[in-house]
Amino acid sequence: MIHYFDNWEDNLNQLGQQRMPFLFLIDFKGENVWVEENPISKQDMLFDFNGVSNFREGRDNNLDFIKFSKEPISIEAYTKMFDQVYKEIQFGNTFLINLTSRTTIDTELTLLDIFSRSKAKYKLLYPDHFVCYSPETFIKIIENTIYTFPMKGTIDAALPKAKMTILSDEKEKSEHYTIVDLLRNDISMVAKDVRVHQFRYVEKVKTNQKTLLQVSSEIRGTLNSDWNASLGSLLKKLLPAGSISGAPKAKTIEIIERIEHQSRGWYTGICGFFDGNTLDTGVMIRFIEVNDGKLYFRSGGGITHMSDPNTEYKEMVDKVYLSF
């Protein structure tokens, strides 16, 4: 296990150049980096990224009832944060900002229980610290092609005409256009021939409470054939992820740090696995952390000038779920 605090960019470049397989985590601010070389044979950190995993135990699905309750911050407390964000939007300091908060949860499940039972593209367990089961890709690199899949727009699938409703919602449409444009520009910093290949397609996300519809897009670009030798530099240019920060990115991050009441830490950072040839990374959302013996779920959503605090509060609470 290795922690990089200063020169992680150069260290990841070196590992990439050597084509050394490694697992890594980078926190939201890019200050703490955790790296494990040849992670498939080790279990300091358990992971399962799209089926690539070091987890050997089976999943126990024979549970008739799972206790899972949540106690979010009050709508009044949320609205105070929302109002501060909205003022920044009116001042022109940001036009899209990802506002997050933490919700106290109660369950008889351990972090390992949650990790082993969760169904998600990116699952990660940092023992005694946090568990993450994220549906969101940060970037993938396969045969010199870089992919990213921005996710913006969530709705309860049980609502009448849910798919049509989410795709026609002007606020959601505007937010999605903004994040796609932001990430297209981000990818253009490291790649050429960057294009949107799929725009606003809908996927289902099943939770322990309900099924949600999530709107995503697909962006692709072409990298130089020796991209692996500058893997750390590439990641540093792209971080933090635009979908969980906002636009313009630098100023929006300053606003997030001032308005949110808790440091994000690992939450909304990225996790990834480099197998020596390809790179697969996820955004660390759907995130449960341990703090002073209590469990907290971190969640949030994008705020624009068309946002309504009650709707955004509901989305934040709806995203507090188990993905079984």
C-alpha positions in Angstrom: 0.0 0.0 0.0 1.4 3.4 -1.0 0.2 6.9 -0.2 1.4 9.7 -2.5 0.9 13.2 -1.3 3.3 15.3 -3.4 4.6 13.7 -6.6 1.8 11.3 -7.4 1.6 12.6 -11.0 5.2 11.5 -11.7 4.7 8.2 -9.9 1.6 7.3 -11.9 3.5 8.3 -15.1 6.3 5.9 -14.1 3.9 3.0 -13.3 2.1 3.6 -16.6 5.3 3.7 -18.6 6.3 0.4 -17.0 2.8 -1.0 -17.8 2.6 -2.1 -14.1 -1.0 -3.1 -13.2 -2.2 -0.9 -10.3 -5.3 0.2 -8.4 -5.5 3.8 -7.4 -7.7 6.4 -5.6 -7.4 10.1 -5.9 -9.4 12.3 -3.5 -11.7 15.2 -4.6 -8.9 17.9 -4.2 -6.2 15.7 -5.7 -4.2 15.9 -2.4 -4.3 12.3 -1.3 -3.6 9.4 -3.6 -3.7 5.7 -2.7 -1.9 3.2 -4.9 -1.7 -0.6 -4.8 0.5 -2.4 -7.4 -0.7 -5.8 -8.7 -4.0 -5.4 -6.6 -5.7 -8.6 -7.9 -3.5 -10.7 -5.6 -4.0 -8.4 -2.6 -6.9 -7.4 -0.3 -5.9 -4.2 1.4 -8.6 -2.5 -0.7 -11.5 -4.6 -2.1 -12.7 -3.6 -5.6 -14.8 -4.8 -8.5 -14.7 -2.6 -11.5 -16.9 -3.9 -14.3 -16.1 -7.5 -13.3 -12.3 -7.0 -12.7 -12.0 -7.8 -9.0 -9.9 -9.1 -6.1 -13.0 -10.1 -4.1 -13.2 -13.9 -3.7 -16.3 -14.4 -1.4 -19.8 -15.0 -2.7 -22.8 -12.7 -2.3 -25.5 -13.7 0.2 -28.8 -12.6 -1.2 -31.0 -14.6 1.2 -32.2 -11.7 3.2 -35.9 -11.2 3.8 -35.5 -7.8 5.2 -32.8 -5.2 5.3 -32.9 -2.4 7.8 -31.9 0.8 6.1 -33.2 4.2 7.4 -31.9 7.7 6.6 -32.0 11.0 8.3 -31.0 13.8 5.9 -30.4 17.3 6.8 -33.6 19.4 7.1 -35.1 21.1 4.0 -34.4 24.4 5.8 -30.7 23.7 6.2 -30.5 22.5 2.6 -32.3 25.6 1.4 -29.8 27.9 3.2 -27.0 26.2 1.2 -29.0 26.3 -2.0 -29.7 30.1 -1.6 -26.0 30.8 -1.2 -25.3 28.8 -4.4 -28.1 30.5 -6.3 -26.6 33.9 -5.4 -23.3 32.8 -6.8 -25.1 31.8 -10.0 -26.8 35.2 -10.1 -23.4 37.0 -9.7 -22.1 35.0 -12.7 -19.5 33.2 -10.6 -20.8 29.8 -11.7 -23.6 28.5 -14.0 -23.5 24.9 -12.8 -22.5 23.6 -9.4 -22.7 20.2 -7.8 -24.1 20.8 -4.3 -23.7 17.8 -1.8 -24.5 17.0 1.7 -24.3 14.0 4.0 -27.2 11.9 5.4 -27.0 9.9 8.6 -28.1 6.3 7.9 -28.8 3.3 10.1 -28.4 -0.3 9.0 -27.4 -3.6 10.5 -25.2 -4.3 7.5 -21.4 -3.9 7.7 -19.4 -2.1 5.0 -18.3 -5.5 3.7 -22.0 -6.6 3.6 -22.9 -3.6 1.5 -19.8 -4.1 -0.8 -20.5 -7.8 -1.4 -24.2 -7.3 -2.2 -24.1 -4.1 -4.2 -24.6 -4.1 -7.9 -22.7 -1.3 -9.6 -20.1 -0.6 -12.3 -17.5 0.5 -9.7 -17.4 -1.1 -6.2 -14.8 -0.3 -3.7 -14.3 -1.1 0.0 -11.7 0.8 2.1 -12.0 -1.3 5.4 -13.2 0.8 8.4 -13.3 3.9 6.3 -15.9 3.8 3.4 -17.7 1.8 0.8 -18.6 3.0 -2.6 -20.9 1.5 -5.3 -20.8 4.0 -8.2 -22.7 3.8 -11.5 -20.6 6.6 -13.0 -17.5 6.2 -15.2 -14.9 9.0 -15.1 -12.9 7.9 -18.1 -12.0 4.7 -19.9 -9.0 4.3 -22.3 -9.1 1.3 -24.7 -6.7 1.0 -27.6 -5.8 4.8 -27.6 -9.4 5.9 -27.5 -10.6 7.8 -24.4 -14.2 7.6 -23.4 -16.3 9.5 -20.8 -20.0 9.2 -19.9 -21.4 12.2 -18.1 -24.5 11.5 -16.1 -27.0 14.3 -15.4 -30.7 13.8 -14.8 -32.4 11.4 -12.5 -36.1 10.5 -12.1 -38.2 7.8 -10.4 -38.9 5.2 -13.1 -42.4 4.5 -11.6 -43.7 8.0 -12.4 -46.1 8.3 -15.3 -44.2 8.8 -18.6 -40.9 9.0 -16.6 -38.6 8.7 -19.6 -40.4 11.4 -21.6 -40.6 13.6 -18.6 -36.9 13.6 -17.8 -35.8 14.0 -21.4 -38.2 17.0 -22.0 -37.4 18.8 -18.7 -35.8 22.1 -19.6 -33.8 22.4 -16.4 -32.4 18.8 -16.8 -31.7 19.4 -20.5 -29.8 22.6 -19.8 -27.8 21.0 -17.1 -26.9 18.0 -19.3 -25.9 20.3 -22.2 -23.6 22.2 -19.9 -21.9 19.1 -18.4 -21.4 17.5 -21.8 -19.8 20.7 -23.1 -17.6 20.9 -20.1 -16.4 17.3 -20.4 -16.0 17.6 -24.1 -13.7 20.6 -23.5 -11.9 18.7 -20.7 -11.2 15.7 -22.9 -10.0 18.0 -25.7 -7.1 19.0 -23.4 -5.6 15.5 -23.6 -7.1 14.1 -26.9 -7.9 15.0 -30.5 -10.9 14.3 -32.6 -13.2 14.6 -29.6 -16.9 14.0 -30.4 -20.2 13.3 -28.7 -21.1 9.8 -29.9 -24.4 9.3 -28.0 -26.4 12.2 -26.5 -28.8 11.9 -23.6 -29.6 8.1 -23.5 -31.5 6.7 -20.5 -30.4 3.8 -18.3 -32.1 2.1 -15.4 -30.6 2.0 -11.9 -32.2 -0.4 -9.4 -32.1 0.4 -5.7 -33.4 -1.2 -2.5 -36.2 1.3 -2.6 -37.1 2.0 -6.2 -35.9 2.0 -9.8 -34.4 5.3 -11.1 -33.8 6.5 -14.6 -30.5 8.1 -15.2 -29.6 10.2 -18.3 -26.1 9.9 -19.8 -24.1 10.7 -22.9 -21.0 9.3 -24.4 -17.9 11.3 -25.5 -14.9 9.9 -27.3 -11.4 11.2 -28.3 -8.2 9.8 -29.7 -4.9 9.7 -27.7 -1.3 9.3 -28.7 -0.1 5.7 -28.7 2.2 6.3 -25.7 -0.5 7.8 -23.5 0.4 5.2 -20.8 3.7 7.0 -20.2 1.8 10.2 -19.1 -1.1 8.5 -17.3 -0.6 10.6 -14.2 -0.4 13.9 -16.1 -3.5 13.0 -18.1 -5.5 12.4 -15.0 -4.2 15.6 -13.3 -5.4 17.7 -16.2 -8.9 16.2 -16.1 -9.5 16.3 -12.3 -11.7 16.9 -10.5 -14.5 15.3 -12.5 -16.7 18.0 -14.1 -19.9 16.2 -13.2 -19.3 16.5 -9.5 -17.8 20.0 -9.5 -19.4 22.3 -12.1 -18.5 25.1 -14.5 -16.4 27.1 -14.7 -14.5 24.4 -12.8 -11.9 26.4 -10.8 -14.2 29.0 -9.4 -17.0 26.5 -8.8 -14.7 24.4 -6.6 -13.9 27.5 -4.5 -17.7 28.0 -4.0 -18.2 24.3 -3.1 -15.5 24.4 -0.4 -17.0 27.6 1.1 -20.6 26.5 1.2 -20.6 22.7 1.9 -20.2 22.0 5.6 -18.0 19.0 5.4 -14.8 18.3 3.5 -15.4 15.9 0.7 -12.2 13.9 1.2 -12.4 10.7 -0.9 -16.0 11.3 -1.8 -16.4 12.5 -5.4 -12.8 11.6 -6.1 -12.0 8.9 -8.6 -11.0 5.3 -8.3 -9.3 3.3 -11.2 -7.5 0.2 -12.4 -4.8 0.1 -15.0 -4.1 -3.4 -16.2 -1.0 -2.5 -18.2 -2.9 -1.8 -21.4 -6.3 -0.3 -20.6 -7.6 2.1 -18.0 -11.0 2.0 -16.3 -11.9 4.7 -13.7 -15.1 5.6 -11.8 -16.3 8.7 -9.9 -16.7 7.9 -6.2 -20.4 8.6 -5.7 -23.0 6.5 -3.9 -20.7 6.7 -1.0 -21.0 5.6 2.7 -18.4 6.6 5.1 -17.6 5.9 8.8 -17.2 8.9 11.1 -17.0 8.7 14.9 -18.8 5.3 14.8 -21.7 6.6 12.7 -22.5 5.9 9.0 -23.0 8.8 6.6 -24.2 8.7 3.0 -22.9 11.5 0.8 -25.1 12.6 -2.1 -26.0 15.7 -4.2 -27.0 17.1 -7.5 -26.4 19.8 -10.0 -27.8 23.3 -9.4 -28.5 25.8 -12.3 -30.4 29.0 -12.6 -33.5 26.9 -13.3 -33.2 24.8 -10.2 -35.9 24.6 -7.5 -34.7 23.8 -3.9 -37.5 21.4 -3.1 -36.9 19.4 -6.2 -33.1 19.4 -5.7 -33.5 18.4 -2.0 -35.7 15.4 -3.1 -33.1 14.3 -5.6 -30.4 14.4 -3.0 -32.5 12.3 -0.6 -33.6 9.9 -3.4 -29.9 9.2 -4.2 -29.4 7.8 -0.7 -30.0 4.1 -1.4 -28.5 0.6 -1.4 -28.0 -0.9 -4.9 -29.0 -4.5 -4.3 
